Every structure is written in structure tokens, then in C-alpha cells.
Amino acid sequence: MKYAVLIDILRLRDHEEVDPFRFKELMKEMIEDGFQRDPIIVDEKSGVVLDGHHRRNILKTLGYSKIASYQVQYMEDDEIRVKTWYPIVIDSKRRLMETIDECGIELTPNTKNNSKTLLVLKGRTFQLGASRREVMNALGGKIKFQYVSTKNIALRLVKEGGAAGAFIFEPVTKEDVLRVALSTLPFPPKTTRHIIPSRPRNWFIPLKKLK
């Protein structure tokens, strides 16, 4: 049976940073609606937030001490899987390349598509001379991104002209998630995509219960 547990916000650890634009939008929505939609997903053993970083940080900012959580056995449950999101660029190609140049991100032509960190443009592929964190932190707030769930979707959108480019980064493991959560360098926003079959959906928890 699925159930939510109210947990101390300060006991939790984030493994991803929040997107400032999404943070503002969701904060306004939560204040107007007066509830937390769906429990966040938390690893019971470590207190690491697997899904719900924006909700957790919004409630913390608003002075709430509790948050509704659904706790899982992250490492032990084989049905819980972690995948990554693929950032696609919805700005112009020109703006993308100018911004990359301004940020000093090195690009090396890659014809074999054999690197784990790539920038794919229509007709051209480059190996990135920087990590996911370095690239996304440099371009965040300067370039408009959307995120898709698979590499094939990202590549198809670039090929068909639905995106100016796509970034292909290395896979993420459960061990990576726990490691960065316990460090001082969380992943950039929208790095991980957790598949949790048992997660509760369409729950509405009044904010007044979270004081």
C-alpha cells in the first residue's frame, strides 16, 4: 500500500541543483494552489532526494519544516532505475555556437560518434572538452533548453530541424546519484530521470500540514 511520510526538510540531501526559472514558476503555482502535489521520492536509507528537488527547496525557502515524501529502498529495489535526460537546444544554432565560444568550451570534430560527451548538430558532431557539469553550468540561463527522454529522440529532432543541437552526456548510475548527493557538487538540473513504478501520483497535500 502506498503512503506518504512527513519528513524534516533539513534531513534531506539533493543530488541535483534546481533550475531557477522552474523554481520561480513552481513556487508561484504552489503558493496559489496551497498544496504540495505528490510526495517527493526519497531514499529511506540515505535521505537523498531522487525526485522533487524543486518542491523541497521551494518549501524550505517558504519556511516550511516538513515535506510529504514517499520512501524507497533505492539500491535494493531493482525495479527503480536511473536514466539521464538529453538537453536539446531550442535557441538558434548561431546563438548556441557564439555562447559556447564565449564560455570557452572546447569543441573537437568527432566523425565516429564514439565519445560519451558530444554536441550533435545537423550534419556535424563535436566532442566536448568539458564535463556535463561544466557545460550546463556555463550555458544555463544563456541558452534555452528542453529535455527529452532518449538519445534517439534528441538525434531525430536535430536531424529534422526541431532542435538546433543536442548534448549527449555519459550515463548516470545509482552509485553516482548517492555519491554526488553526499558531496558539495550536485548534478546540474535535469540530469537524472528516475523510473519508479510504485510512485504515488495525483496526491494533493495541503501546505498547512507541512508547518
ChimeraX commands (.cxc) that place a marker at each C-alpha (Angstrom):
marker #1 position 0.00,0.00,0.00 radius 0.5
marker #1 position 1.39,3.41,-0.96 radius 0.5
marker #1 position 1.62,6.04,1.73 radius 0.5
marker #1 position 3.33,9.37,2.32 radius 0.5
marker #1 position 5.57,10.18,5.28 radius 0.5
marker #1 position 6.07,13.71,6.56 radius 0.5
marker #1 position 9.80,14.20,6.92 radius 0.5
marker #1 position 12.04,17.02,8.17 radius 0.5
marker #1 position 13.16,19.02,5.14 radius 0.5
marker #1 position 16.60,19.65,6.63 radius 0.5
marker #1 position 17.30,15.91,6.87 radius 0.5
marker #1 position 17.23,15.52,3.10 radius 0.5
marker #1 position 20.07,15.73,0.60 radius 0.5
marker #1 position 19.76,16.92,-3.01 radius 0.5
marker #1 position 21.64,15.24,-5.84 radius 0.5
marker #1 position 20.64,17.88,-8.41 radius 0.5
marker #1 position 20.59,21.65,-8.47 radius 0.5
marker #1 position 17.33,23.45,-9.22 radius 0.5
marker #1 position 16.52,25.36,-12.39 radius 0.5
marker #1 position 15.93,29.00,-11.31 radius 0.5
marker #1 position 13.25,29.54,-13.97 radius 0.5
marker #1 position 11.34,26.41,-12.99 radius 0.5
marker #1 position 11.80,27.27,-9.31 radius 0.5
marker #1 position 10.04,30.62,-9.72 radius 0.5
marker #1 position 7.21,29.17,-11.78 radius 0.5
marker #1 position 6.55,26.30,-9.40 radius 0.5
marker #1 position 6.81,28.49,-6.29 radius 0.5
marker #1 position 4.10,30.78,-7.65 radius 0.5
marker #1 position 1.95,27.79,-8.51 radius 0.5
marker #1 position 2.36,26.16,-5.09 radius 0.5
marker #1 position 1.55,29.38,-3.23 radius 0.5
marker #1 position -1.57,29.98,-5.32 radius 0.5
marker #1 position -2.78,26.36,-5.08 radius 0.5
marker #1 position -1.93,25.89,-1.40 radius 0.5
marker #1 position -0.74,22.32,-1.67 radius 0.5
marker #1 position 2.22,20.08,-2.47 radius 0.5
marker #1 position 1.39,17.94,-5.45 radius 0.5
marker #1 position 2.57,14.34,-4.95 radius 0.5
marker #1 position 5.11,13.19,-2.37 radius 0.5
marker #1 position 8.74,13.64,-3.32 radius 0.5
marker #1 position 10.72,10.41,-3.73 radius 0.5
marker #1 position 13.41,9.79,-1.11 radius 0.5
marker #1 position 15.92,7.02,-0.48 radius 0.5
marker #1 position 14.96,5.86,3.01 radius 0.5
marker #1 position 18.49,4.86,4.00 radius 0.5
marker #1 position 20.44,7.96,2.93 radius 0.5
marker #1 position 17.79,10.70,2.82 radius 0.5
marker #1 position 18.77,11.51,-0.77 radius 0.5
marker #1 position 16.01,13.15,-2.82 radius 0.5
marker #1 position 15.55,11.16,-6.02 radius 0.5
marker #1 position 12.71,13.27,-7.43 radius 0.5
marker #1 position 11.31,16.53,-6.07 radius 0.5
marker #1 position 14.26,18.90,-5.66 radius 0.5
marker #1 position 12.24,21.95,-6.71 radius 0.5
marker #1 position 9.38,21.20,-4.32 radius 0.5
marker #1 position 11.77,20.55,-1.46 radius 0.5
marker #1 position 13.73,23.78,-1.99 radius 0.5
marker #1 position 10.59,25.86,-2.51 radius 0.5
marker #1 position 9.05,24.66,0.75 radius 0.5
marker #1 position 12.34,25.24,2.53 radius 0.5
marker #1 position 12.51,28.79,1.13 radius 0.5
marker #1 position 8.92,29.45,2.24 radius 0.5
marker #1 position 9.78,28.39,5.79 radius 0.5
marker #1 position 8.06,25.00,5.93 radius 0.5
marker #1 position 9.72,22.40,8.14 radius 0.5
marker #1 position 8.12,19.25,6.71 radius 0.5
marker #1 position 7.55,17.74,3.30 radius 0.5
marker #1 position 5.46,14.77,2.19 radius 0.5
marker #1 position 7.74,12.00,0.94 radius 0.5
marker #1 position 7.46,8.51,-0.48 radius 0.5
marker #1 position 10.40,6.48,0.76 radius 0.5
marker #1 position 12.04,3.71,-1.23 radius 0.5
marker #1 position 14.90,1.26,-0.90 radius 0.5
marker #1 position 16.94,2.79,-3.69 radius 0.5
marker #1 position 19.89,0.45,-4.03 radius 0.5
marker #1 position 17.98,-2.70,-3.10 radius 0.5
marker #1 position 15.00,-2.24,-5.42 radius 0.5
marker #1 position 15.91,-3.41,-8.93 radius 0.5
marker #1 position 12.66,-2.00,-10.33 radius 0.5
marker #1 position 13.93,1.51,-9.60 radius 0.5
marker #1 position 16.15,2.60,-12.47 radius 0.5
marker #1 position 18.03,5.79,-13.23 radius 0.5
marker #1 position 18.44,7.19,-16.72 radius 0.5
marker #1 position 19.52,10.58,-17.97 radius 0.5
marker #1 position 17.78,13.43,-19.75 radius 0.5
marker #1 position 19.10,14.72,-23.08 radius 0.5
marker #1 position 19.22,18.53,-23.43 radius 0.5
marker #1 position 18.17,19.83,-26.83 radius 0.5
marker #1 position 18.74,23.43,-27.86 radius 0.5
marker #1 position 15.71,25.49,-28.87 radius 0.5
marker #1 position 17.74,28.66,-29.40 radius 0.5
marker #1 position 19.32,29.36,-32.77 radius 0.5
marker #1 position 22.42,27.47,-33.85 radius 0.5
marker #1 position 24.26,30.77,-34.23 radius 0.5
marker #1 position 23.48,31.83,-30.68 radius 0.5
marker #1 position 24.49,28.40,-29.40 radius 0.5
marker #1 position 27.89,28.46,-31.10 radius 0.5
marker #1 position 28.58,32.06,-30.09 radius 0.5
marker #1 position 27.76,31.27,-26.47 radius 0.5
marker #1 position 29.91,28.14,-26.47 radius 0.5
marker #1 position 32.80,30.21,-27.83 radius 0.5
marker #1 position 32.25,32.95,-25.23 radius 0.5
marker #1 position 32.27,30.35,-22.44 radius 0.5
marker #1 position 35.50,28.82,-23.68 radius 0.5
marker #1 position 34.09,25.31,-24.19 radius 0.5
marker #1 position 36.40,23.36,-26.48 radius 0.5
marker #1 position 34.85,21.53,-29.43 radius 0.5
marker #1 position 36.69,18.89,-31.44 radius 0.5
marker #1 position 35.16,17.43,-34.63 radius 0.5
marker #1 position 34.10,13.83,-34.00 radius 0.5
marker #1 position 33.15,11.80,-37.05 radius 0.5
marker #1 position 32.97,8.42,-35.31 radius 0.5
marker #1 position 30.40,9.41,-32.69 radius 0.5
marker #1 position 32.42,7.42,-30.15 radius 0.5
marker #1 position 32.65,9.83,-27.24 radius 0.5
marker #1 position 30.39,9.89,-24.19 radius 0.5
marker #1 position 30.18,13.70,-24.29 radius 0.5
marker #1 position 29.02,15.10,-27.60 radius 0.5
marker #1 position 27.35,18.11,-29.18 radius 0.5
marker #1 position 25.34,16.96,-32.18 radius 0.5
marker #1 position 24.35,19.50,-34.84 radius 0.5
marker #1 position 22.65,18.83,-38.15 radius 0.5
marker #1 position 25.40,17.31,-40.25 radius 0.5
marker #1 position 28.19,17.75,-37.68 radius 0.5
marker #1 position 29.21,16.19,-34.39 radius 0.5
marker #1 position 31.71,17.56,-31.87 radius 0.5
marker #1 position 33.40,16.06,-28.86 radius 0.5
marker #1 position 33.08,18.31,-25.82 radius 0.5
marker #1 position 36.20,19.31,-23.95 radius 0.5
marker #1 position 34.22,19.76,-20.74 radius 0.5
marker #1 position 32.05,17.71,-18.40 radius 0.5
marker #1 position 28.26,17.79,-18.15 radius 0.5
marker #1 position 28.51,19.99,-15.07 radius 0.5
marker #1 position 30.88,22.46,-16.74 radius 0.5
marker #1 position 28.82,22.66,-19.93 radius 0.5
marker #1 position 25.42,23.03,-18.32 radius 0.5
marker #1 position 26.60,25.47,-15.66 radius 0.5
marker #1 position 28.23,27.61,-18.36 radius 0.5
marker #1 position 25.23,27.61,-20.70 radius 0.5
marker #1 position 22.43,27.62,-18.12 radius 0.5
marker #1 position 20.43,30.86,-18.23 radius 0.5
marker #1 position 22.05,31.81,-21.56 radius 0.5
marker #1 position 20.70,29.11,-23.85 radius 0.5
marker #1 position 17.13,27.77,-23.91 radius 0.5
marker #1 position 16.88,24.03,-23.44 radius 0.5
marker #1 position 14.22,21.40,-23.50 radius 0.5
marker #1 position 14.85,17.87,-22.27 radius 0.5
marker #1 position 13.94,14.60,-23.96 radius 0.5
marker #1 position 13.99,11.10,-22.58 radius 0.5
marker #1 position 16.13,9.23,-25.11 radius 0.5
marker #1 position 19.18,9.77,-27.27 radius 0.5
marker #1 position 17.25,8.67,-30.37 radius 0.5
marker #1 position 14.60,11.35,-29.85 radius 0.5
marker #1 position 17.29,14.01,-29.40 radius 0.5
marker #1 position 19.12,12.97,-32.58 radius 0.5
marker #1 position 15.90,12.79,-34.59 radius 0.5
marker #1 position 14.86,16.30,-33.54 radius 0.5
marker #1 position 18.23,17.68,-34.63 radius 0.5
marker #1 position 18.07,15.82,-37.95 radius 0.5
marker #1 position 14.52,17.03,-38.65 radius 0.5
marker #1 position 15.24,20.63,-37.64 radius 0.5
marker #1 position 13.22,20.54,-34.43 radius 0.5
marker #1 position 16.30,21.49,-32.40 radius 0.5
marker #1 position 19.46,23.44,-33.19 radius 0.5
marker #1 position 21.57,20.88,-31.37 radius 0.5
marker #1 position 21.60,18.13,-28.78 radius 0.5
marker #1 position 24.01,17.35,-25.98 radius 0.5
marker #1 position 24.80,13.70,-25.39 radius 0.5
marker #1 position 26.33,13.06,-21.99 radius 0.5
marker #1 position 27.59,9.97,-20.22 radius 0.5
marker #1 position 25.09,7.68,-18.44 radius 0.5
marker #1 position 24.41,8.08,-14.72 radius 0.5
marker #1 position 24.34,5.22,-12.19 radius 0.5
marker #1 position 22.67,4.87,-8.81 radius 0.5
marker #1 position 26.11,4.99,-7.25 radius 0.5
marker #1 position 26.74,8.33,-8.99 radius 0.5
marker #1 position 23.49,9.73,-7.56 radius 0.5
marker #1 position 24.39,8.84,-3.98 radius 0.5
marker #1 position 27.99,9.98,-4.41 radius 0.5
marker #1 position 27.15,13.49,-5.62 radius 0.5
marker #1 position 24.38,13.87,-3.03 radius 0.5
marker #1 position 26.96,13.36,-0.30 radius 0.5
marker #1 position 29.40,15.76,-1.94 radius 0.5
marker #1 position 29.32,19.52,-2.38 radius 0.5
marker #1 position 28.91,19.26,-6.18 radius 0.5
marker #1 position 25.39,18.12,-7.13 radius 0.5
marker #1 position 24.47,17.44,-10.73 radius 0.5
marker #1 position 23.07,20.27,-12.88 radius 0.5
marker #1 position 19.26,20.46,-13.15 radius 0.5
marker #1 position 17.52,17.75,-15.18 radius 0.5
marker #1 position 20.44,15.33,-15.16 radius 0.5
marker #1 position 18.66,12.24,-13.87 radius 0.5
marker #1 position 15.38,10.62,-14.85 radius 0.5
marker #1 position 14.25,8.09,-12.28 radius 0.5
marker #1 position 11.86,5.33,-13.21 radius 0.5
marker #1 position 9.94,4.35,-10.07 radius 0.5
marker #1 position 6.97,2.08,-10.90 radius 0.5
marker #1 position 5.43,2.30,-7.43 radius 0.5
marker #1 position 5.45,6.08,-7.06 radius 0.5
marker #1 position 2.21,7.73,-5.86 radius 0.5
marker #1 position 0.55,10.07,-8.33 radius 0.5
marker #1 position -2.20,12.68,-8.15 radius 0.5
marker #1 position -1.83,13.28,-4.41 radius 0.5
marker #1 position -2.52,16.76,-3.06 radius 0.5
marker #1 position -1.05,17.58,0.37 radius 0.5
marker #1 position -2.25,20.89,1.94 radius 0.5
marker #1 position 0.65,23.17,2.78 radius 0.5
marker #1 position -0.84,23.88,6.20 radius 0.5
marker #1 position 0.06,20.31,7.19 radius 0.5
marker #1 position 3.74,20.98,6.49 radius 0.5
marker #1 position 4.38,23.74,9.02 radius 0.5
marker link #1:1,2 radius 0.2
marker link #1:2,3 radius 0.2
marker link #1:3,4 radius 0.2
marker link #1:4,5 radius 0.2
marker link #1:5,6 radius 0.2
marker link #1:6,7 radius 0.2
marker link #1:7,8 radius 0.2
marker link #1:8,9 radius 0.2
marker link #1:9,10 radius 0.2
marker link #1:10,11 radius 0.2
marker link #1:11,12 radius 0.2
marker link #1:12,13 radius 0.2
marker link #1:13,14 radius 0.2
marker link #1:14,15 radius 0.2
marker link #1:15,16 radius 0.2
marker link #1:16,17 radius 0.2
marker link #1:17,18 radius 0.2
marker link #1:18,19 radius 0.2
marker link #1:19,20 radius 0.2
marker link #1:20,21 radius 0.2
marker link #1:21,22 radius 0.2
marker link #1:22,23 radius 0.2
marker link #1:23,24 radius 0.2
marker link #1:24,25 radius 0.2
marker link #1:25,26 radius 0.2
marker link #1:26,27 radius 0.2
marker link #1:27,28 radius 0.2
marker link #1:28,29 radius 0.2
marker link #1:29,30 radius 0.2
marker link #1:30,31 radius 0.2
marker link #1:31,32 radius 0.2
marker link #1:32,33 radius 0.2
marker link #1:33,34 radius 0.2
marker link #1:34,35 radius 0.2
marker link #1:35,36 radius 0.2
marker link #1:36,37 radius 0.2
marker link #1:37,38 radius 0.2
marker link #1:38,39 radius 0.2
marker link #1:39,40 radius 0.2
marker link #1:40,41 radius 0.2
marker link #1:41,42 radius 0.2
marker link #1:42,43 radius 0.2
marker link #1:43,44 radius 0.2
marker link #1:44,45 radius 0.2
marker link #1:45,46 radius 0.2
marker link #1:46,47 radius 0.2
marker link #1:47,48 radius 0.2
marker link #1:48,49 radius 0.2
marker link #1:49,50 radius 0.2
marker link #1:50,51 radius 0.2
marker link #1:51,52 radius 0.2
marker link #1:52,53 radius 0.2
marker link #1:53,54 radius 0.2
marker link #1:54,55 radius 0.2
marker link #1:55,56 radius 0.2
marker link #1:56,57 radius 0.2
marker link #1:57,58 radius 0.2
marker link #1:58,59 radius 0.2
marker link #1:59,60 radius 0.2
marker link #1:60,61 radius 0.2
marker link #1:61,62 radius 0.2
marker link #1:62,63 radius 0.2
marker link #1:63,64 radius 0.2
marker link #1:64,65 radius 0.2
marker link #1:65,66 radius 0.2
marker link #1:66,67 radius 0.2
marker link #1:67,68 radius 0.2
marker link #1:68,69 radius 0.2
marker link #1:69,70 radius 0.2
marker link #1:70,71 radius 0.2
marker link #1:71,72 radius 0.2
marker link #1:72,73 radius 0.2
marker link #1:73,74 radius 0.2
marker link #1:74,75 radius 0.2
marker link #1:75,76 radius 0.2
marker link #1:76,77 radius 0.2
marker link #1:77,78 radius 0.2
marker link #1:78,79 radius 0.2
marker link #1:79,80 radius 0.2
marker link #1:80,81 radius 0.2
marker link #1:81,82 radius 0.2
marker link #1:82,83 radius 0.2
marker link #1:83,84 radius 0.2
marker link #1:84,85 radius 0.2
marker link #1:85,86 radius 0.2
marker link #1:86,87 radius 0.2
marker link #1:87,88 radius 0.2
marker link #1:88,89 radius 0.2
marker link #1:89,90 radius 0.2
marker link #1:90,91 radius 0.2
marker link #1:91,92 radius 0.2
marker link #1:92,93 radius 0.2
marker link #1:93,94 radius 0.2
marker link #1:94,95 radius 0.2
marker link #1:95,96 radius 0.2
marker link #1:96,97 radius 0.2
marker link #1:97,98 radius 0.2
marker link #1:98,99 radius 0.2
marker link #1:99,100 radius 0.2
marker link #1:100,101 radius 0.2
marker link #1:101,102 radius 0.2
marker link #1:102,103 radius 0.2
marker link #1:103,104 radius 0.2
marker link #1:104,105 radius 0.2
marker link #1:105,106 radius 0.2
marker link #1:106,107 radius 0.2
marker link #1:107,108 radius 0.2
marker link #1:108,109 radius 0.2
marker link #1:109,110 radius 0.2
marker link #1:110,111 radius 0.2
marker link #1:111,112 radius 0.2
marker link #1:112,113 radius 0.2
marker link #1:113,114 radius 0.2
marker link #1:114,115 radius 0.2
marker link #1:115,116 radius 0.2
marker link #1:116,117 radius 0.2
marker link #1:117,118 radius 0.2
marker link #1:118,119 radius 0.2
marker link #1:119,120 radius 0.2
marker link #1:120,121 radius 0.2
marker link #1:121,122 radius 0.2
marker link #1:122,123 radius 0.2
marker link #1:123,124 radius 0.2
marker link #1:124,125 radius 0.2
marker link #1:125,126 radius 0.2
marker link #1:126,127 radius 0.2
marker link #1:127,128 radius 0.2
marker link #1:128,129 radius 0.2
marker link #1:129,130 radius 0.2
marker link #1:130,131 radius 0.2
marker link #1:131,132 radius 0.2
marker link #1:132,133 radius 0.2
marker link #1:133,134 radius 0.2
marker link #1:134,135 radius 0.2
marker link #1:135,136 radius 0.2
marker link #1:136,137 radius 0.2
marker link #1:137,138 radius 0.2
marker link #1:138,139 radius 0.2
marker link #1:139,140 radius 0.2
marker link #1:140,141 radius 0.2
marker link #1:141,142 radius 0.2
marker link #1:142,143 radius 0.2
marker link #1:143,144 radius 0.2
marker link #1:144,145 radius 0.2
marker link #1:145,146 radius 0.2
marker link #1:146,147 radius 0.2
marker link #1:147,148 radius 0.2
marker link #1:148,149 radius 0.2
marker link #1:149,150 radius 0.2
marker link #1:150,151 radius 0.2
marker link #1:151,152 radius 0.2
marker link #1:152,153 radius 0.2
marker link #1:153,154 radius 0.2
marker link #1:154,155 radius 0.2
marker link #1:155,156 radius 0.2
marker link #1:156,157 radius 0.2
marker link #1:157,158 radius 0.2
marker link #1:158,159 radius 0.2
marker link #1:159,160 radius 0.2
marker link #1:160,161 radius 0.2
marker link #1:161,162 radius 0.2
marker link #1:162,163 radius 0.2
marker link #1:163,164 radius 0.2
marker link #1:164,165 radius 0.2
marker link #1:165,166 radius 0.2
marker link #1:166,167 radius 0.2
marker link #1:167,168 radius 0.2
marker link #1:168,169 radius 0.2
marker link #1:169,170 radius 0.2
marker link #1:170,171 radius 0.2
marker link #1:171,172 radius 0.2
marker link #1:172,173 radius 0.2
marker link #1:173,174 radius 0.2
marker link #1:174,175 radius 0.2
marker link #1:175,176 radius 0.2
marker link #1:176,177 radius 0.2
marker link #1:177,178 radius 0.2
marker link #1:178,179 radius 0.2
marker link #1:179,180 radius 0.2
marker link #1:180,181 radius 0.2
marker link #1:181,182 radius 0.2
marker link #1:182,183 radius 0.2
marker link #1:183,184 radius 0.2
marker link #1:184,185 radius 0.2
marker link #1:185,186 radius 0.2
marker link #1:186,187 radius 0.2
marker link #1:187,188 radius 0.2
marker link #1:188,189 radius 0.2
marker link #1:189,190 radius 0.2
marker link #1:190,191 radius 0.2
marker link #1:191,192 radius 0.2
marker link #1:192,193 radius 0.2
marker link #1:193,194 radius 0.2
marker link #1:194,195 radius 0.2
marker link #1:195,196 radius 0.2
marker link #1:196,197 radius 0.2
marker link #1:197,198 radius 0.2
marker link #1:198,199 radius 0.2
marker link #1:199,200 radius 0.2
marker link #1:200,201 radius 0.2
marker link #1:201,202 radius 0.2
marker link #1:202,203 radius 0.2
marker link #1:203,204 radius 0.2
marker link #1:204,205 radius 0.2
marker link #1:205,206 radius 0.2
marker link #1:206,207 radius 0.2
marker link #1:207,208 radius 0.2
marker link #1:208,209 radius 0.2
marker link #1:209,210 radius 0.2
marker link #1:210,211 radius 0.2
view
